[in-house]
């Protein structure tokens, strides 16, 4: 017992002092109640918290509550939540103090399963303490009234009850079951009053309800570990290596399932009399132990020894501290690269421990014990060879033992506070500690544990403000002050007030290069000083030269592993580049990614990255990629504003930065990066700003279906990474609309308006706070926008038919109107032609007849007078009058509309042939004339041309053919009219000149009526005139 007490005191003395940074979710953040008993992350990525007053679902920004409503059966059976579990079918199970519930994520309704446990039983029998699903998809539910097994039967369950039977040693070891878990092999373990038990199934090949179930425990099992664990157990947990951790008051064990080896770590617990109330092993193998009154202990196992990593105690004053020492639950999600460990407390809600945020050790919380802002304003920092951390503040000098919680404060003066304001702390190669204050230099006497003034030249009778120390390659000490540069070599001192050009040496930074040159950062520019030659070269800002120094105030100087010089100033980070003997500065400012251009410090890690403290957090610059990674209070810093001179780097690479209320250290190569890839969920879907049940819509049709007039809809998303949820980003792409991803930043609300009808797919992906995108779990939402009725195919078809009908109707009306007008005109023309024909027949006929009669009378009288010459002339007059009479008859016949049909024309031609051939010795044959020809109408004027055409052909036969037989044939075939005049004469003689116009007239008249004429003639074989009229109308 004394040995254990000594060990505990040793651990207490040397426990880590750096207090972790914890975020908190409480009533202010929407939690329904402060006592969080159970925590779960479902497969979608949501966090669920069970409290005494309802169930909470958290997405990183919003909290949704679920309560019991006595008048609604689809709500929780009780508000006091005791356990949460999600099965392989992604159904959420909720244990309460009054039975078991399940949650339907689609309908958002709860189903109560209290009847499975029986009715009208004492209330305690319904208290659920644990739930787990086995490899056969059956649920094991632990309660105060034994163990239940729920076997799925369609949409319902059959409950099998296992309880303690004092007459059966293989039954449960006691009435109540405290906890139930499944190991990596599928074995079911539980806790009772007699310790650890395991379910043993004798016939596993049978159906669950037919299986013989027994229980192994301290009363019947042959394994020794059951007997060693024969005590009430508070918590059990199975880690990734298939070890079962067992926790009870003052006890902690690890059982290796494979071998049955039991390890007892109880003696190595940090504190005695600890009531362990929560237990978890994270993905790094760290053991988390929650207690009722002592907060959280984090352990690691090394070579079978339990080592304390840190003790997270209640810290009510700190913004990022644990606010309750009573821990009810500790949980880590099952997704890859989880960054968060969730801690449920009794009266302070949920706390979030981020591995990435806690890469920074929070030393400022040690100084906060002084309850003074001045004490937490850090300037000088140094970690000496003995492991002590020295911190200079406005309120004195502090020495912190990096292995314990102890610190010591040194006050140099009780009357002159300037002596207590320390700007710089330095340890030389001889392990001498130097401290620079606003009132000169002090050196530390380690043996006496006191500081003594080290005299240096005064300025106008006052001690100068000391800003920087440097030990060069020759082990000489250089001290930079606000008024000069001092070189100390042994007992000799040499002071440099200004350069030969008159630049004042108000020193803010000092660095030696590999050639022994000193680079001096001043208020008046950057100076390169060669101590051997005592030459100075000044680099200053020139507003007309962008490649000059960006600002004359130099706060820090760095030589990286490539001997490249970098300087920090109030305007950014600058690099001095030498190319072909010419020097120029390259600058990096906020526009390049710096969180703030006021760069206080520049330190390089082993990878060549440059770490800087600014007025807006810490920044890491990668010269290879020219990118910045920035860290602020959201990433674990207590504050974001740092101070000049408050930086230090140990030989091992550990970096310290300090500022106003912030003092951190970290190992750059050991920092944990948040690589957890967040899933994306839709937290709400709205049409015209009215929320819809999206899950129900998708369940029904597999897509979101919208009408054409539902042209304003919106989605609200959540990226389910909880390290810095406000810095998570989303990107989306609406397929069939967007060609590329739209990177939307940290906004969570996307709305769409006036999308055209069609099929779309909305794809959304998320990135965590450090820019890692989840390209695997891309949320895809099909969206179908129905076209308006006027854009549907049937409307197009109907419109086409209606429009076609309208066009045809209009066309027909128009045509009919035109035809009616033409008909009226034609009738009028025919009437006029008929009247004209009658009038002309009467007038011309009568006149010509009278002329003929008068001519005959004159001839008779002249015969009596026997005047021969007069008779000849009168005969000519009579002949001409006769021909005129005949031509007038033809014209009058032609203009008569009654003769515009083919029958009248054929008769007219035939009659002409009969009349003229009757007096000739020529045989005439006419064929094909039919009364059907009356239906064949010819255009006005065509009848005259047709008659005259064939008169011309007939006359040519009479004059030139010497024919003895002629034939006239009419034929209608395939809507074509064919008229053929054929003689058996001598034909058209090619060797005789044709001085007449007969053949030309025939062709000309045929062309005028749109007919085709063909004249075929061979010597002594006759002549044929063939006329064809196409597309005759009836």
Steps between C-alpha positions, in 0.01 A plus 500: 500500500786742576657413167176576321461829690853602402429413138179704505673797657775473240246504221313791654824693526594435138168511322492701181404856556395608153122515516316377188264711296140382507199634313165485673143434387251601764165667541628806316573286196153347512546191715170407665658425838850504651529139616619294203489129578549340160653611169482350149606591148278337239611381156383824339739689729249667734579516871233387746497594868275337758414714802258491792273725299481368148703387203715742301632479142792728412640587157771745600284810497145400590352286774174313446304375802278195541273460802226282641149618429248312717229542235704386198612138469760580235715688754748378759365284781697707753721811499772350722740345244729227632659345189537554123586242234481470119462155344635372169182612326566857619200492732552710810413337832436711809501357848312699762394462860172374367582254229647470155429717194608500136514797267393504134730747322260528206176583678678654801275292725582287802370151562463388860600143584405503869246221452785261418602513864152423627228715649411625846843439645698719741656802333857388563451194277472728196832683555733426205872497586651371177428388141712306251438307177657158445615343175156344448335844493327446834508766770615439855350748745620523859259623764455503874281194449743276320607465137266506200561373150291653220469278193373674183173362365413706198420847627464384860720321752473197719641558849690227683562568869807371687503549875663373814392157620643397835446132410692528174869590520513561124238772518578869551719564802261761644169667427622827360736546204712811500664507157520287184759511218621293202865407447676489162418129462129558555493383863246665731632618841305654785538616857301403808544524875732198487724654239569421136283249309499365147215358293558139396282355221509119484330457163589812295392342171133509597263792481541748789173407669605132493849554636608385845653802677716471810711752688861469612592686819684466829261235630545249217783590260828308511705804392674670789435857383128469572577439866749787512234730360235390749391847613252766383627651175422855392614491136644263237643586159647298211791667319620449142748230611209299644594571859218547747564775754320463831454794737367519853566716802880516545537219246607481136568175314579394145384159379656361183211310344720276288716366784288568807790692656384754757717803587434706812583871469321597821820580689608738223191719506588860569268549799351267762129480577401589145152404392538420129185597313617495136757301303622518140809412293551729201650427158848592626475245779459764768290387796246757613372461855212718615423540865217638710702767686851517351444575133675300226827309501679412179740204510715306262641150541872459443657162559201392709529810716225756529640851454307818555488734203299770670234564758219724378363665810208732543602854404204729539698820428650399167307555178623170360516295818291216642197649676395195698702232677208252488533295181215278381612400149805504272459423131697492174330453163576202278587691185857499370737767633258619767633817659253543786452326832163591657471536877154504657479663843247524779438873503697655214375329185743352250869585462696441182865398513663555160825316433598760241422797724688346788820486302554831680592480869325778689763641739311828543256320730782461750561874499126560527523385862645844574157647416667786317488598136855640532624158607357340186650758262804303390811652341826317566509117487778250558517131586834440670725195507336381821153481345367809673290742298576868565232750412530878504183701557395849602471372854825326557695195394361148538681170512276204419610145556397330177443169686297626796230745581733718701623839394691781664465872451798740514449869579806713437365817656204594714532869417604508132262290298706554182753258648225237516412532132722249321541513124752225434646192674810319378720207605857498368718197428631513857142454629496855631158659495469860380186709540436829323245739645395860455763583760815326379647148520484238776682171540382199693694337780364148498660401828346795681186496287532877464546755222769768509530813293757482221617855433501628142538855368213731580322736267464849640546364846241225473521129448408413141217271397658171402341336194727215388795275591730310267799273552719491190728223372782632719275485809491876527175651623315764303228702668251701299332788678265778405797738453810300402662166423740374766778245442632318812818299457636386833531813713494731201198686372460688174201710417358581154248784496453548128633412157741729314199617300332607824245218533417461870553150638175457691520120497188281479655181359846343467625207295839369387548346155739219408769752401504672836302806390246643739158585362336767712133577493439858603230760500673653199548202273703180467875530548777260401798547729846348453656498852849426370505794254240704687316572178128561476251452216148632544182372336211743525156551359476699179136575405605524135667157503258205556801269536640698791436424866125507567535681835790649697393349833652150518359278774669166427771347282532136387759299309346179372682173429595634155652813663217702346422812702142583598384804694176578681358850513166674569424470128565132443765238435789582266771290338831642379578353159838530326498443122802569281651715771186710536297506820126537529228422751200276436207578727211292638203679653135441578412482132729198475339322795647647817230537765651835594795693358646592839764226525661492844716189468645262243616147589569204271426134561689194374294494181597855411158644578494845659289555812390852586306669777277790397221720629252243371639167610782272387586436138708230334648578156627230265759655267469207259129538438481867603192423710399602851334292772352730763404429860275715717298470818274260312797266465590482867668834573383689808535827314615619160715806575869430555791722608840593363789304647263235642637203308748223562609171344672216682771280352241222465287729281230586752364850434367746757288806416356753743277803494202662666339226705656227289810288562530174309757246398491228234718263303442580130572146386273349765195715441181310438321605184127464476466259209146395580292527182157641578183357358242738363136491610195704415360655813201656326331525161264788433257594228410868509666510844268231633684198636430158347570144617781421259553142619136422435519651151809302411356181651187533288648568157875476541521862394361842576211567266402862440238667287603763250354778717695387810788707372649611833646228718797481731717261697681542827801277551730396780856373469535249779848567629488651847855627556422845361160460334478868414813460283371197311445565131262365241503476122209413278423422139155482341543252218323602179554863604852553642806381309741514794490490881404825666711547812260669736725569799352473848146587394240235572196625307447444127190620318388449141256710299343471157665175396367372172311173496718191489693239695781616732737358756617722782839380626650643819832424668668636812844589631607528862657803666843416356380464143484122461219421253288188523498382139355161594179578687344745255139577576286453188140620478300431181264785412227481239322817392184426305440721198187714481215349302589720206844336483380139510498278190126459494458878510745536211307235308165657583633845416632371170166344418307811604739731320498277195123495505491877534750545220314257276171667586644841430660369186180343380298809583756709321512268203126473487478875513755533222325227305168669558643826374652321203173318441311825509756659270488198273123502492505869431759450226302217352186713513679786334659266246165342424327835456795624295488189286128540443529871429798452271328212324195708439677822404794352304287226347228741387747754372707247312188338358374836377842566345484165323142566379581849386805367321288243321250764397773719364650208316165422341457856391857522375451180299227672318730785418765242420777669691753215558748692705246605752384143532847385589534756776161422635589131510804578709288708732263209537780251565660719766164561658447124508834435662435781745167348573656160560775646728243700689300186552811326643576792731144525615492127557823516701392773738181320582562338848275214406770385260781473765458126532678238299187354344405829330858547383519147357166547315619838371818351358313199358236727337772709346660188357169375366426835340835554336575142402160419367581668166839329478572148392647424845372233734448639859478286813428647850531284815472536879246778539288432806234688690726449808714774349241753621652458853844600376529874550769712337613845604345803340647556155647151472212381279576762234872413493424131483252538212735734312794265561327207334352719222861591423595131491200414280575784258866390475380153406269642230761734358816288508442133582318368193336258744218264414415408859503693829420399857403703810526315836404610852614306812501555880744293707654552849357854523660581163313617187656388173383632156664360193466620136650256253516499114651261248648769284850561372619638827697815567772524235834582658651622171223750441516832670210569734403857461175472692418550864277195545725276708621796706141602572420147611786498755425854616133427568589173681739689729237760582257241632774305688486200267770289349498456122697250296516512113615177341557486126686270261532523122203334328381358836275782607497750783374469857424791732465372861381734777507406870337704777618387851290511817163566344225607739156356515 
